[in-house]
Amino acid sequence: MVSDGFLNSEFATVSITINPVNDPPEAESFSVDNIVEGIPTSIELIGSAFPGAIDSKSVSTFLDDTSTVVDAEPHINSNEALHTAAIYSTGFAGTVKVQGTLGGNTSTSWFDITTETLSNPTTPHYVNFNGVFSNLRFVKTNDSGNVGSIDKILIRN
């Protein structure tokens, strides 16, 4: 029953249907007992659609200074996505370009998303970027005379 202070509605049974979108929400069933007419009752619905921690994808293979391709999971990210990359290196000085595609073809149509300059960092170098991409890859360019390496890049979509 619902009341606006002047009129009362009829008693009704309310059903809530949760349709899964991306990840199914989690909720526990419950019943409400001992409701007394005229005394307000609160019902707290607690649930979660957040799937929890997401594993990072790892890139550690470079061919001619270009990494392997990473699926950017556009089917999960809808119209907006924050991506985070952690670049681990040893003695590396130079640039790392983050590149993406908007289509499924991984042989053409690559474009630069951002370019990061590294000067022999001793801790991981983090970069955040937004966008819905089909694929991602990384292109490294060592500074002249630098023989440092990119050990791995962890990426979260």
C-alpha atoms as a printed R data frame, in Angstrom:
    type eleno elety resid chain resno      x       y       z
1   ATOM     1    CA   MET     A     1  0.000   0.000   0.000
2   ATOM     2    CA   VAL     A     2  1.200   3.499  -0.820
3   ATOM     3    CA   SER     A     3 -0.051   6.698   0.760
4   ATOM     4    CA   ASP     A     4  0.443  10.334  -0.184
5   ATOM     5    CA   GLY     A     5 -0.957  11.484   3.168
6   ATOM     6    CA   PHE     A     6 -4.462  11.964   1.800
7   ATOM     7    CA   LEU     A     7 -5.387   8.768  -0.022
8   ATOM     8    CA   ASN     A     8 -4.223   5.181   0.307
9   ATOM     9    CA   SER     A     9 -3.711   2.813  -2.573
10  ATOM    10    CA   GLU     A    10 -4.887  -0.749  -2.716
11  ATOM    11    CA   PHE     A    11 -2.515  -3.462  -1.512
12  ATOM    12    CA   ALA     A    12 -0.420  -4.830  -4.307
13  ATOM    13    CA   THR     A    13  2.362  -7.288  -4.967
14  ATOM    14    CA   VAL     A    14  5.381  -5.746  -6.622
15  ATOM    15    CA   SER     A    15  7.771  -7.804  -8.702
16  ATOM    16    CA   ILE     A    16 11.141  -6.503  -9.787
17  ATOM    17    CA   THR     A    17 12.737  -8.078 -12.832
18  ATOM    18    CA   ILE     A    18 16.423  -7.468 -13.382
19  ATOM    19    CA   ASN     A    19 17.540  -8.115 -16.923
20  ATOM    20    CA   PRO     A    20 21.235  -8.831 -17.384
21  ATOM    21    CA   VAL     A    21 23.121  -6.152 -19.304
22  ATOM    22    CA   ASN     A    22 26.860  -6.718 -19.628
23  ATOM    23    CA   ASP     A    23 27.269  -8.417 -16.245
24  ATOM    24    CA   PRO     A    24 24.275  -9.767 -14.342
25  ATOM    25    CA   PRO     A    25 23.540  -7.956 -11.075
26  ATOM    26    CA   GLU     A    26 23.531  -9.960  -7.894
27  ATOM    27    CA   ALA     A    27 20.738  -9.716  -5.345
28  ATOM    28    CA   GLU     A    28 19.447 -11.940  -2.586
29  ATOM    29    CA   SER     A    29 15.767 -12.772  -2.270
30  ATOM    30    CA   PHE     A    30 13.983 -11.622   0.866
31  ATOM    31    CA   SER     A    31 10.529 -11.361   2.389
32  ATOM    32    CA   VAL     A    32  9.035  -8.673   4.578
33  ATOM    33    CA   ASP     A    33  7.223  -9.839   7.693
34  ATOM    34    CA   ASN     A    34  5.469  -8.115  10.553
35  ATOM    35    CA   ILE     A    35  4.299  -5.035   8.686
36  ATOM    36    CA   VAL     A    36  1.819  -3.135  10.804
37  ATOM    37    CA   GLU     A    37 -0.750  -0.934   9.090
38  ATOM    38    CA   GLY     A    38 -0.118   2.745   9.667
39  ATOM    39    CA   ILE     A    39  3.538   2.306  10.642
40  ATOM    40    CA   PRO     A    40  6.076   3.242   7.963
41  ATOM    41    CA   THR     A    41  8.376   0.407   6.941
42  ATOM    42    CA   SER     A    42 11.652   0.674   5.096
43  ATOM    43    CA   ILE     A    43 13.002  -1.972   2.773
44  ATOM    44    CA   GLU     A    44 16.649  -1.794   1.772
45  ATOM    45    CA   LEU     A    45 17.599  -3.383  -1.523
46  ATOM    46    CA   ILE     A    46 21.271  -4.217  -1.776
47  ATOM    47    CA   GLY     A    47 22.834  -5.534  -4.932
48  ATOM    48    CA   SER     A    48 25.844  -5.261  -7.115
49  ATOM    49    CA   ALA     A    49 26.371  -5.067 -10.857
50  ATOM    50    CA   PHE     A    50 30.107  -4.544 -10.482
51  ATOM    51    CA   PRO     A    51 31.840  -7.766 -11.479
52  ATOM    52    CA   GLY     A    52 34.806  -7.285  -9.170
53  ATOM    53    CA   ALA     A    53 38.458  -7.070 -10.052
54  ATOM    54    CA   ILE     A    54 39.271  -7.452 -13.747
55  ATOM    55    CA   ASP     A    55 42.441  -9.199 -14.828
56  ATOM    56    CA   SER     A    56 44.990  -7.116 -16.699
57  ATOM    57    CA   LYS     A    57 46.124  -8.147 -20.139
58  ATOM    58    CA   SER     A    58 49.857  -8.376 -20.626
59  ATOM    59    CA   VAL     A    59 51.990  -7.376 -23.603
60  ATOM    60    CA   SER     A    60 55.622  -8.403 -23.552
61  ATOM    61    CA   THR     A    61 56.360  -9.311 -27.174
62  ATOM    62    CA   PHE     A    62 57.479  -6.664 -29.658
63  ATOM    63    CA   LEU     A    63 58.201  -7.341 -33.333
64  ATOM    64    CA   ASP     A    64 60.047  -4.475 -35.048
65  ATOM    65    CA   ASP     A    65 59.226  -2.293 -32.016
66  ATOM    66    CA   THR     A    66 55.459  -2.961 -32.300
67  ATOM    67    CA   SER     A    67 53.663  -5.000 -29.644
68  ATOM    68    CA   THR     A    68 51.215  -7.814 -30.108
69  ATOM    69    CA   VAL     A    69 47.573  -6.738 -30.468
70  ATOM    70    CA   VAL     A    70 45.275  -6.490 -27.440
71  ATOM    71    CA   ASP     A    71 41.486  -6.847 -27.715
72  ATOM    72    CA   ALA     A    72 40.086  -3.578 -26.326
73  ATOM    73    CA   GLU     A    73 36.718  -5.246 -25.616
74  ATOM    74    CA   PRO     A    74 34.383  -2.719 -27.228
75  ATOM    75    CA   HIS     A    75 31.403  -5.018 -26.553
76  ATOM    76    CA   ILE     A    76 31.914  -4.482 -22.812
77  ATOM    77    CA   ASN     A    77 32.643  -0.764 -22.893
78  ATOM    78    CA   SER     A    78 29.542   0.513 -24.729
79  ATOM    79    CA   ASN     A    79 30.053   4.172 -25.631
80  ATOM    80    CA   GLU     A    80 32.695   5.109 -23.082
81  ATOM    81    CA   ALA     A    81 35.767   3.470 -21.690
82  ATOM    82    CA   LEU     A    82 38.705   4.335 -19.497
83  ATOM    83    CA   HIS     A    83 41.801   2.309 -20.278
84  ATOM    84    CA   THR     A    84 44.878   2.147 -18.045
85  ATOM    85    CA   ALA     A    85 48.293   0.935 -19.139
86  ATOM    86    CA   ALA     A    86 51.262   0.293 -16.854
87  ATOM    87    CA   ILE     A    87 54.559   0.321 -18.735
88  ATOM    88    CA   TYR     A    88 57.382  -1.632 -17.074
89  ATOM    89    CA   SER     A    89 60.864  -0.983 -18.438
90  ATOM    90    CA   THR     A    90 64.543  -1.513 -17.754
91  ATOM    91    CA   GLY     A    91 66.840   1.355 -18.682
92  ATOM    92    CA   PHE     A    92 64.429   2.536 -21.384
93  ATOM    93    CA   ALA     A    93 64.582   6.099 -22.663
94  ATOM    94    CA   GLY     A    94 62.353   6.992 -25.585
95  ATOM    95    CA   THR     A    95 58.692   7.080 -26.516
96  ATOM    96    CA   VAL     A    96 55.841   4.617 -26.364
97  ATOM    97    CA   LYS     A    97 52.851   5.275 -28.617
98  ATOM    98    CA   VAL     A    98 49.468   3.820 -27.749
99  ATOM    99    CA   GLN     A    99 47.620   3.014 -30.972
100 ATOM   100    CA   GLY     A   100 44.087   1.811 -31.614
101 ATOM   101    CA   THR     A   101 41.657   0.690 -34.290
102 ATOM   102    CA   LEU     A   102 37.930   1.213 -34.577
103 ATOM   103    CA   GLY     A   103 37.343  -1.889 -36.678
104 ATOM   104    CA   GLY     A   104 38.225  -5.534 -36.527
105 ATOM   105    CA   ASN     A   105 41.040  -5.313 -39.090
106 ATOM   106    CA   THR     A   106 44.353  -5.415 -37.231
107 ATOM   107    CA   SER     A   107 46.585  -4.979 -40.279
108 ATOM   108    CA   THR     A   108 45.512  -1.442 -41.239
109 ATOM   109    CA   SER     A   109 43.676   1.575 -39.861
110 ATOM   110    CA   TRP     A   110 45.874   2.101 -36.795
111 ATOM   111    CA   PHE     A   111 45.933   5.611 -35.323
112 ATOM   112    CA   ASP     A   112 47.820   7.213 -32.442
113 ATOM   113    CA   ILE     A   113 45.885   7.674 -29.209
114 ATOM   114    CA   THR     A   114 48.673   9.123 -27.071
115 ATOM   115    CA   THR     A   115 52.475   9.208 -26.939
116 ATOM   116    CA   GLU     A   116 54.345   8.795 -23.669
117 ATOM   117    CA   THR     A   117 57.962   9.888 -23.161
118 ATOM   118    CA   LEU     A   118 60.008   7.796 -20.733
119 ATOM   119    CA   SER     A   119 63.429   8.679 -19.328
120 ATOM   120    CA   ASN     A   120 64.694   5.536 -17.621
121 ATOM   121    CA   PRO     A   121 61.902   5.270 -15.039
122 ATOM   122    CA   THR     A   122 62.551   3.061 -12.006
123 ATOM   123    CA   THR     A   123 58.856   2.447 -11.366
124 ATOM   124    CA   PRO     A   124 56.010   1.589 -13.743
125 ATOM   125    CA   HIS     A   125 54.850   4.459 -15.947
126 ATOM   126    CA   TYR     A   126 51.050   4.741 -15.929
127 ATOM   127    CA   VAL     A   127 48.904   6.170 -18.709
128 ATOM   128    CA   ASN     A   128 45.121   6.584 -18.793
129 ATOM   129    CA   PHE     A   129 43.167   7.188 -21.974
130 ATOM   130    CA   ASN     A   130 39.495   7.242 -22.950
131 ATOM   131    CA   GLY     A   131 37.718   5.834 -25.957
132 ATOM   132    CA   VAL     A   132 35.996   2.788 -27.363
133 ATOM   133    CA   PHE     A   133 38.516   0.923 -29.495
134 ATOM   134    CA   SER     A   134 38.422  -2.502 -31.113
135 ATOM   135    CA   ASN     A   135 42.129  -3.210 -30.687
136 ATOM   136    CA   LEU     A   136 45.141  -1.656 -28.996
137 ATOM   137    CA   ARG     A   137 48.888  -1.957 -29.524
138 ATOM   138    CA   PHE     A   138 52.051  -0.175 -28.439
139 ATOM   139    CA   VAL     A   139 54.928   1.117 -30.567
140 ATOM   140    CA   LYS     A   140 58.243   1.852 -28.835
141 ATOM   141    CA   THR     A   141 61.064   4.029 -30.114
142 ATOM   142    CA   ASN     A   142 64.346   4.098 -28.208
143 ATOM   143    CA   ASP     A   143 66.236   7.381 -27.970
144 ATOM   144    CA   SER     A   144 69.435   7.430 -30.010
145 ATOM   145    CA   GLY     A   145 72.006   5.162 -28.383
146 ATOM   146    CA   ASN     A   146 69.599   3.832 -25.745
147 ATOM   147    CA   VAL     A   147 69.510   0.041 -25.443
148 ATOM   148    CA   GLY     A   148 66.903  -0.148 -22.674
149 ATOM   149    CA   SER     A   149 63.860  -2.343 -23.015
150 ATOM   150    CA   ILE     A   150 60.144  -2.421 -22.381
151 ATOM   151    CA   ASP     A   151 59.713  -5.515 -20.213
152 ATOM   152    CA   LYS     A   152 55.925  -5.643 -20.284
153 ATOM   153    CA   ILE     A   153 52.830  -3.500 -20.510
154 ATOM   154    CA   LEU     A   154 49.761  -4.317 -18.470
155 ATOM   155    CA   ILE     A   155 46.475  -3.007 -19.850
156 ATOM   156    CA   ARG     A   156 42.995  -2.798 -18.325
157 ATOM   157    CA   ASN     A   157 40.011  -1.959 -20.472
